[in-house]
Amino acid sequence: THKGLLLLLCCSCSVGSRALSREHVDTYPIALQSLHRPGVTHKMPSEKYHVAIVGGGITGAMAASALIQNSEKVHVTLFDQGRSVGGRSSHRRIDPESKNQLKPEEEPAKGVHNFDHGCQFFRADDETFRAEVEKWVASGWASKWDGRFGVLPGDGTGDTTTPTDFFGLQKSAANVYVGVKGINSVVRGLLGAAAESGRCDLFPGVRVASMQRTDDGTWQMIGPEPGSTGTFHDTSEKAAAAAQYDLLVDGRKFNAVLVTDISASFESWHRASASVPEALSAQVRHRVRIPLFTALVVFAPPGLPPPIDLDGATIQGDSCLWFAARTASKNGLSASENTAPGEAWTLVSTPAYAAAEIERVPMRDPETGAFIPQDPSYLSQGPSSTLLAAFEAACRRYHAAAHEKKEEEENPGKKTEEKEKTDLVWPAVAYLGGQRWGSALPAPTHVGGRDGLGRSTSSSKEICGTWYETSANPPLFDAGKG
């Protein structure tokens, strides 16, 4: 252990996630480097060893939990710039009347619309990880996803030759888990337990914009005032520029810093940048990212729900839609006192669609270089509307195929009229929102012909200085291992 250690751990949680065994860890982008300052002696102090963790997703939560459990000398301070912890394993609650995102403590009388708007589930195939997950289940943070899983037919313009199984959902259904009352419950549970130890301070809604090295070799974090609008991804550039920056936590000094998000390696133009020293950030900045959009849709009561008998649906061979999940099928999110009427779904795009959309509407102004925040109206009217239309089309194909099969069974040889196959009532929409995940997860290295940066000669593309995966159905793991 060293004084003044800086670690960049970019093992982000994705929209569907699997357990990592030791052999798989080496395929993920983990860059660890001790940045020593000449003349500084790096020794374990006799007093508390202060660790700053930048990022309150599953990686940050697991790191905080492990540090607290493994050393009584360690004191953790965790910063997360989101409105609540969770990162890519976040859960969003929407007020059905105002259509606004709710704070964790808000409970409208008429209930809420619930969405896991990033990670949809996680797998526990590895025995070691499964043992850890069972602890989460026992704590009431997680449960198995006892859903109905299957495939919807896509538009045929995507990859129709490779069988699509979204993150191994169908193949590993027995080991698929979700968070209870939202995917972020695991993160909240881990961090809550860490905080109860008295050795972990949590600062949600606080952005680390940069860090500085002190004369004694420790680190200090710098960022906007806690709660400032300069923190969030959807804040306007004008508001972000007006934010006042200062030392965080009264200038607290840290012996080590753990940065959990690859986006922190961006230069200062990006809203998630932590201005990590170039010697470290340069090693991961050009890692290929798998981008995704998610659409959040509520079908209005008393209309019919989508005409499919699935809770988690992989879309085969579609140009833009990859996966769809029914919120009410997850433990703690079915019809209850805190759930507003209507049926909520999360729709996940293909990386190919997301990369093309980011190229069309970039995250960075090509002329000024400024960050372009997420605009809710753009998300709902653009990507979310596109994904919703693709979902409707896939459901109609599914319905038509089921109708044709039933007709063939009941009346062998009879030709079904095309209108009869597709003539169904599609439900009205009560709410439509979205999320852009520019770095949903890192492209795995040395898989599917990729190099050490996750780059493929056929499916990787640089857009405004950032490398993206552009295939619709990318190979995420080695054949036979995922």
C-alpha positions as MATLAB code, in Angstrom:
seq = 'THKGLLLLLCCSCSVGSRALSREHVDTYPIALQSLHRPGVTHKMPSEKYHVAIVGGGITGAMAASALIQNSEKVHVTLFDQGRSVGGRSSHRRIDPESKNQLKPEEEPAKGVHNFDHGCQFFRADDETFRAEVEKWVASGWASKWDGRFGVLPGDGTGDTTTPTDFFGLQKSAANVYVGVKGINSVVRGLLGAAAESGRCDLFPGVRVASMQRTDDGTWQMIGPEPGSTGTFHDTSEKAAAAAQYDLLVDGRKFNAVLVTDISASFESWHRASASVPEALSAQVRHRVRIPLFTALVVFAPPGLPPPIDLDGATIQGDSCLWFAARTASKNGLSASENTAPGEAWTLVSTPAYAAAEIERVPMRDPETGAFIPQDPSYLSQGPSSTLLAAFEAACRRYHAAAHEKKEEEENPGKKTEEKEKTDLVWPAVAYLGGQRWGSALPAPTHVGGRDGLGRSTSSSKEICGTWYETSANPPLFDAGKG';
ca = [
       0.000    0.000    0.000;
       1.323    3.414   -0.935;
       0.769    6.961    0.105;
      -0.506    8.976   -2.824;
      -1.849    6.064   -4.864;
      -4.145    6.800   -7.795;
      -6.168    3.973   -9.314;
      -8.420    4.017  -12.345;
     -10.756    1.037  -12.299;
     -13.073    1.099  -15.285;
     -15.146   -2.044  -14.873;
     -18.549   -0.502  -15.364;
     -21.903   -2.170  -14.972;
     -23.838   -2.532  -18.193;
     -27.487   -2.851  -19.119;
     -27.176   -6.583  -18.628;
     -24.350   -7.897  -16.544;
     -22.603  -11.150  -15.787;
     -20.328  -12.325  -13.021;
     -16.578  -11.932  -13.488;
     -14.270  -14.767  -12.631;
     -10.524  -14.164  -12.343;
      -9.938  -15.159  -15.976;
     -12.572  -12.696  -17.170;
     -11.199   -9.792  -15.155;
      -8.133   -9.757  -17.363;
     -10.301   -9.091  -20.423;
     -11.823   -5.982  -18.877;
     -10.196   -2.546  -18.876;
      -8.501   -2.285  -15.537;
      -5.630    0.174  -15.371;
      -3.817    0.441  -12.055;
      -0.863    2.741  -11.685;
       0.845    4.259   -8.676;
       1.811    7.818   -9.511;
       4.819    8.457   -7.293;
       6.220   11.896   -6.759;
      10.026   12.059   -6.644;
      11.367   12.560   -3.141;
       8.152   11.459   -1.410;
       8.328    8.427    0.866;
       5.314    6.131    0.402;
       4.560    4.428    3.708;
       1.404    3.179    5.333;
       0.507    5.809    7.967;
      -0.124    4.716   11.515;
      -3.340    6.781   11.576;
      -6.386    6.334    9.322;
      -5.713    5.639    5.658;
      -8.089    7.882    3.720;
      -9.374    6.643    0.362;
     -11.477    8.731   -2.035;
     -13.731    6.799   -4.401;
     -15.007    8.731   -7.408;
     -18.207    7.085   -8.609;
     -21.091    5.504   -6.710;
     -22.017    2.708   -9.103;
     -21.608   -0.997   -8.436;
     -17.806   -0.796   -8.802;
     -17.522    2.047   -6.293;
     -19.933    0.366   -3.898;
     -18.119   -2.971   -4.018;
     -14.769   -1.230   -3.567;
     -16.023    0.734   -0.558;
     -17.497   -2.398    0.991;
     -14.313   -4.427    0.452;
     -12.040   -1.715    1.845;
     -14.147   -1.274    4.968;
     -14.364   -5.015    5.575;
     -10.680   -5.731    5.044;
      -8.993   -3.010    7.070;
     -10.000   -1.153   10.203;
      -7.526    1.604    9.336;
      -9.234    2.551    6.093;
     -11.690    5.445    5.945;
     -13.584    5.850    2.670;
     -15.078    9.018    1.219;
     -17.273    8.311   -1.805;
     -18.377   10.964   -4.310;
     -21.077   10.446   -6.930;
     -22.282   13.142   -9.302;
     -25.676   11.554   -9.953;
     -28.878   12.627   -8.260;
     -28.700    9.336   -6.383;
     -26.159    6.528   -6.252;
     -26.227    3.659   -8.718;
     -24.363    4.825  -11.802;
     -25.210    2.499  -14.676;
     -27.169    0.391  -12.216;
     -29.526    3.276  -11.496;
     -33.257    3.336  -10.970;
     -35.489    6.204  -12.073;
     -38.807    7.183  -10.537;
     -41.172    9.439  -12.482;
     -44.098   11.468  -11.135;
     -47.085   10.428  -13.300;
     -48.584   13.921  -13.180;
     -45.624   16.278  -13.646;
     -43.578   13.708  -15.641;
     -40.548   14.876  -13.648;
     -37.853   12.668  -12.165;
     -38.336   12.261   -8.425;
     -35.791   12.528   -5.670;
     -35.287    9.374   -3.549;
     -37.231   10.813   -0.631;
     -40.263   11.953   -2.684;
     -43.394    9.763   -2.600;
     -46.343   11.217   -4.564;
     -49.772   10.211   -3.313;
     -50.743    8.780   -6.704;
     -47.686    6.539   -6.957;
     -44.742    6.577   -9.331;
     -43.580    5.066  -12.606;
     -40.501    2.882  -12.004;
     -37.669    2.141  -14.416;
     -34.310    0.430  -14.256;
     -33.023    2.769  -16.927;
     -29.518    1.340  -17.177;
     -28.541   -2.160  -16.069;
     -31.524   -4.529  -16.346;
     -30.198   -7.547  -14.462;
     -27.005   -9.314  -13.425;
     -25.858  -12.902  -13.716;
     -24.196  -14.981  -11.030;
     -22.566  -17.834  -12.961;
     -19.318  -17.826  -10.998;
     -19.487  -19.716   -7.682;
     -17.573  -17.055   -5.778;
     -19.792  -14.275   -7.023;
     -22.910  -16.374   -6.473;
     -21.969  -16.706   -2.804;
     -21.748  -12.916   -2.598;
     -25.093  -12.519   -4.352;
     -26.735  -14.889   -1.891;
     -25.710  -12.467    0.861;
     -27.471   -9.690   -1.056;
     -30.558  -11.884   -1.377;
     -30.505  -12.617    2.347;
     -30.241   -8.874    3.032;
     -33.283   -8.184    0.862;
     -31.324   -6.213   -1.733;
     -31.614   -8.659   -4.630;
     -33.740  -11.555   -5.821;
     -33.928  -13.892   -8.776;
     -35.742  -12.558  -11.803;
     -38.529  -15.071  -12.243;
     -39.569  -13.713  -15.594;
     -40.609  -15.113  -18.944;
     -37.772  -14.683  -21.423;
     -37.755  -15.063  -25.174;
     -37.068  -13.508  -28.550;
     -38.999  -11.004  -30.665;
     -38.422  -10.848  -34.432;
     -36.623   -7.700  -35.540;
     -36.799   -5.828  -38.821;
     -34.280   -8.138  -40.466;
     -31.746   -5.412  -41.187;
     -29.502   -6.271  -38.243;
     -27.456   -9.413  -37.647;
     -29.841  -12.273  -38.450;
     -27.154  -14.961  -38.708;
     -25.880  -14.891  -35.108;
     -28.377  -16.053  -32.465;
     -29.125  -13.131  -30.168;
     -29.262  -13.788  -26.439;
     -28.996  -10.503  -24.565;
     -26.078  -10.961  -22.136;
     -26.889  -14.676  -21.891;
     -30.317  -14.036  -20.342;
     -32.124  -17.048  -21.793;
     -29.209  -19.447  -21.440;
     -28.508  -18.451  -17.824;
     -32.044  -17.662  -16.676;
     -31.611  -19.739  -13.506;
     -28.786  -17.456  -12.348;
     -30.286  -14.096  -13.319;
     -30.943  -11.553  -10.556;
     -32.467   -8.097  -10.177;
     -32.524   -5.534   -7.414;
     -35.537   -5.549   -5.092;
     -37.544   -2.361   -5.749;
     -34.960   -1.294   -8.321;
     -31.567   -2.383   -9.605;
     -29.835    0.272   -7.482;
     -30.905   -1.458   -4.253;
     -27.682   -3.483   -4.235;
     -25.561   -0.339   -4.458;
     -27.652    1.407   -1.823;
     -27.436   -1.629    0.438;
     -23.670   -1.962    0.124;
     -23.064    1.733    0.704;
     -25.569    1.889    3.534;
     -23.760   -0.939    5.311;
     -20.409    0.765    4.707;
     -21.737    4.042    6.132;
     -23.057    2.271    9.234;
     -19.500    1.204   10.013;
     -18.685    4.840   10.764;
     -15.763    4.665    8.323;
     -17.470    5.646    5.081;
     -18.751    9.114    4.197;
     -21.136    9.330    1.241;
     -21.547   12.422   -0.926;
     -24.203   11.839   -3.625;
     -24.853   14.754   -5.963;
     -21.234   15.882   -5.690;
     -19.026   16.008   -8.759;
     -15.247   15.617   -8.634;
     -14.146   17.846  -11.513;
     -10.433   17.669  -10.824;
      -7.866   16.572   -8.263;
      -4.618   18.037   -7.054;
      -1.485   16.544   -5.538;
      -0.300   18.152   -2.310;
       3.273   18.664   -1.150;
       3.041   15.660    1.168;
       1.995   13.386   -1.696;
      -1.689   13.098   -0.794;
      -4.635   14.136   -2.974;
      -7.423   16.683   -2.671;
     -10.667   16.700   -4.650;
     -12.060   19.801   -6.371;
     -15.579   20.324   -7.663;
     -18.729   22.457   -7.725;
     -20.477   23.232   -4.484;
     -22.504   20.165   -3.357;
     -25.970   20.240   -4.894;
     -24.849   22.686   -7.580;
     -26.460   22.297  -11.008;
     -22.938   22.224  -12.410;
     -22.840   18.606  -11.273;
     -25.383   16.957  -13.530;
     -25.176   15.642  -17.101;
     -28.348   17.428  -18.203;
     -27.318   20.854  -16.877;
     -26.883   23.521  -19.540;
     -23.356   24.606  -20.374;
     -24.200   28.136  -19.201;
     -25.296   26.920  -15.775;
     -22.334   24.560  -15.506;
     -19.905   27.351  -16.400;
     -21.387   29.556  -13.686;
     -20.752   26.977  -10.954;
     -18.179   27.848   -8.311;
     -15.398   25.294   -7.818;
     -13.555   24.715   -4.569;
     -11.880   22.022   -2.480;
     -14.404   19.380   -1.476;
     -15.007   18.137    2.083;
     -13.112   21.100    3.553;
      -9.963   20.155    1.690;
      -9.775   16.633    3.096;
      -6.554   14.868    2.064;
      -6.561   11.356    0.672;
      -3.815    8.762    0.676;
      -5.368    7.009   -2.316;
      -7.951    7.774   -4.988;
     -10.000    5.160   -6.820;
     -11.746    6.363   -9.997;
     -14.411    3.919  -11.175;
     -15.735    5.387  -14.437;
     -13.865    5.363  -17.734;
     -15.613    8.649  -18.594;
     -13.536   10.299  -15.863;
     -10.549    9.909  -18.198;
     -12.056   12.347  -20.686;
     -10.529   15.785  -20.967;
     -12.206   18.627  -19.091;
     -14.877   19.263  -21.771;
     -16.846   16.166  -20.646;
     -19.263   16.591  -17.738;
     -18.000   13.336  -16.182;
     -14.329   14.292  -16.427;
     -12.368   14.170  -13.182;
      -9.240   15.613  -14.833;
      -7.331   12.473  -13.993;
      -3.571   12.985  -14.537;
      -2.638   12.392  -18.148;
      -0.100    9.660  -17.356;
      -2.980    7.467  -16.222;
      -5.989    8.639  -18.204;
      -4.137    8.300  -21.523;
      -3.973    4.544  -20.950;
      -7.740    4.114  -21.046;
      -9.125    7.188  -22.802;
      -9.096    5.498  -26.198;
     -10.684    2.278  -25.018;
     -13.639    1.434  -27.231;
     -16.958    2.105  -25.519;
     -20.245    0.385  -26.236;
     -22.861    3.169  -26.399;
     -26.563    2.604  -25.764;
     -29.815    4.530  -25.530;
     -32.678    3.423  -23.331;
     -36.300    4.416  -23.832;
     -38.596    4.565  -20.802;
     -42.239    4.044  -21.727;
     -45.475    3.688  -19.790;
     -48.483    2.283  -21.603;
     -51.584    4.028  -20.364;
     -54.406    2.433  -18.432;
     -57.019    1.230  -19.066;
     -55.586    0.361  -22.473;
     -54.205   -3.024  -23.334;
     -50.598   -3.908  -22.497;
     -48.233   -4.827  -25.352;
     -49.477   -8.096  -26.859;
     -46.570  -10.329  -25.826;
     -46.251  -12.931  -23.082;
     -42.643  -12.030  -22.227;
     -41.017  -10.030  -19.423;
     -37.536   -9.875  -20.915;
     -37.345   -9.927  -24.699;
     -34.263  -10.022  -26.891;
     -34.914   -8.623  -30.365;
     -33.336  -10.744  -33.091;
     -31.798   -9.040  -36.105;
     -33.081   -5.501  -35.537;
     -31.285   -2.371  -36.665;
     -32.013   -0.321  -33.539;
     -33.728   -2.341  -30.758;
     -31.792   -4.918  -28.707;
     -33.805   -5.674  -25.572;
     -37.065   -4.879  -23.775;
     -37.906   -5.419  -20.100;
     -41.214   -5.194  -18.251;
     -40.765   -3.343  -14.936;
     -43.642   -5.075  -13.133;
     -42.002   -8.503  -13.575;
     -39.216   -7.534  -11.172;
     -39.465   -8.143   -7.439;
     -40.862   -5.152   -5.547;
     -41.968   -3.286   -8.686;
     -45.285   -4.956   -9.434;
     -48.611   -3.193   -8.865;
     -48.509   -1.838   -5.326;
     -49.259    1.261   -3.291;
     -46.295    3.181   -4.660;
     -46.765    2.191   -8.312;
     -48.865    4.412  -10.555;
     -51.354    2.811  -12.982;
     -49.931    1.785  -16.339;
     -47.366   -0.712  -17.585;
     -43.742    0.446  -17.620;
     -41.096   -0.923  -19.992;
     -37.423   -0.161  -20.597;
     -36.245   -0.507  -24.201;
     -32.527   -0.856  -24.919;
     -30.984    0.122  -28.245;
     -28.343   -1.736  -30.206;
     -24.807   -0.306  -30.059;
     -25.037    0.205  -33.835;
     -28.024    2.512  -33.491;
     -26.508    4.374  -30.545;
     -23.194    5.018  -32.330;
     -24.980    6.277  -35.444;
     -27.193    8.539  -33.334;
     -24.232    9.940  -31.381;
     -22.541   10.687  -34.691;
     -25.702   12.443  -35.903;
     -26.257   14.306  -32.618;
     -22.812   14.330  -30.969;
     -22.045   14.662  -27.276;
     -19.514   17.358  -28.101;
     -19.911   20.439  -30.276;
     -17.633   19.805  -33.290;
     -16.823   23.528  -33.581;
     -16.498   24.773  -30.014;
     -15.605   21.454  -28.346;
     -18.208   22.109  -25.631;
     -20.158   19.305  -23.977;
     -23.730   18.905  -25.261;
     -26.004   17.951  -22.332;
     -28.807   15.445  -22.634;
     -32.001   17.204  -23.704;
     -35.152   15.409  -22.476;
     -37.217   16.606  -25.436;
     -34.596   15.330  -27.901;
     -34.450   11.964  -26.137;
     -38.232   11.479  -26.102;
     -38.896   12.796  -29.600;
     -35.821   11.197  -31.164;
     -34.202    7.967  -29.910;
     -37.029    6.963  -27.548;
     -39.679    7.388  -30.235;
     -37.555    5.343  -32.634;
     -37.111    2.533  -30.105;
     -40.816    2.576  -29.235;
     -41.747    2.247  -32.920;
     -39.312   -0.658  -33.271;
     -40.832   -2.323  -30.199;
     -44.339   -2.000  -31.599;
     -43.227   -3.453  -34.943;
     -41.494   -6.384  -33.197;
     -44.576   -7.075  -31.072;
     -46.772   -7.051  -34.179;
     -44.470   -9.564  -35.875;
     -44.524  -11.721  -32.760;
     -48.312  -11.493  -32.570;
     -48.680  -12.296  -36.267;
     -46.417  -15.344  -36.006;
     -48.315  -16.618  -32.949;
     -51.652  -16.041  -34.703;
     -50.456  -17.861  -37.812;
     -49.195  -20.799  -35.749;
     -52.504  -21.068  -33.900;
     -54.456  -20.920  -37.167;
     -52.288  -23.630  -38.683;
     -52.866  -25.856  -35.655;
     -56.628  -25.303  -35.715;
     -57.109  -25.175  -39.495;
     -54.190  -26.921  -41.229;
     -53.532  -25.590  -44.708;
     -55.716  -22.483  -44.347;
     -54.020  -19.267  -45.401;
     -54.377  -16.463  -42.887;
     -55.146  -13.026  -44.285;
     -52.353  -10.547  -43.675;
     -54.746   -8.148  -41.966;
     -55.767  -10.829  -39.500;
     -52.114  -11.403  -38.581;
     -51.346   -7.810  -37.699;
     -54.679   -6.187  -36.891;
     -54.349   -5.552  -33.167;
     -54.917   -2.612  -30.873;
     -51.686   -1.001  -29.727;
     -51.891    0.636  -26.289;
     -51.721    4.377  -25.775;
     -48.578    5.872  -24.263;
     -48.784    7.828  -20.997;
     -45.086    8.636  -20.651;
     -41.997    8.465  -22.838;
     -38.506    9.391  -21.656;
     -34.980    8.272  -22.297;
     -31.323    8.093  -21.378;
     -28.124    8.312  -23.400;
     -25.335    6.059  -22.178;
     -22.302    7.204  -24.150;
     -20.090    4.757  -22.259;
     -22.570    2.083  -21.250;
     -19.796   -0.482  -20.961;
     -16.299   -1.031  -22.341;
     -15.876   -3.251  -25.378;
     -14.074   -6.386  -24.191;
     -10.494   -6.842  -25.323;
      -9.213   -9.750  -27.409;
     -12.739  -10.996  -28.114;
     -14.190  -11.253  -31.601;
     -10.952  -10.068  -33.212;
     -10.572   -7.009  -30.983;
      -7.193   -5.723  -29.834;
      -6.027   -4.647  -26.377;
      -8.133   -1.480  -26.568;
     -11.243   -3.382  -27.600;
     -10.865   -2.046  -31.135;
     -12.072   -3.979  -34.177;
     -11.119   -3.124  -37.749;
     -14.689   -3.804  -38.871;
     -16.907   -2.465  -36.092;
     -15.063    0.321  -34.239;
     -15.353    3.973  -35.205;
     -13.943    7.227  -33.856;
     -16.564    9.949  -33.367;
     -15.462   13.377  -32.123;
     -12.314   11.851  -30.637;
     -14.028    8.926  -28.875;
     -13.960    5.317  -30.080;
     -17.294    3.475  -30.226;
     -18.506   -0.036  -30.985;
     -20.824    0.079  -34.020;
     -22.090   -3.487  -34.446;
     -25.701   -4.363  -33.646;
     -24.945   -7.617  -31.838;
     -21.332   -7.409  -30.614;
     -19.559  -10.503  -29.264;
     -19.203   -9.609  -25.595;
     -17.431  -12.712  -24.311;
     -15.309  -15.561  -25.601;
     -17.286  -18.301  -27.324;
     -18.278  -20.940  -24.810;
     -17.638  -18.698  -21.778;
     -20.600  -16.378  -21.850;
];
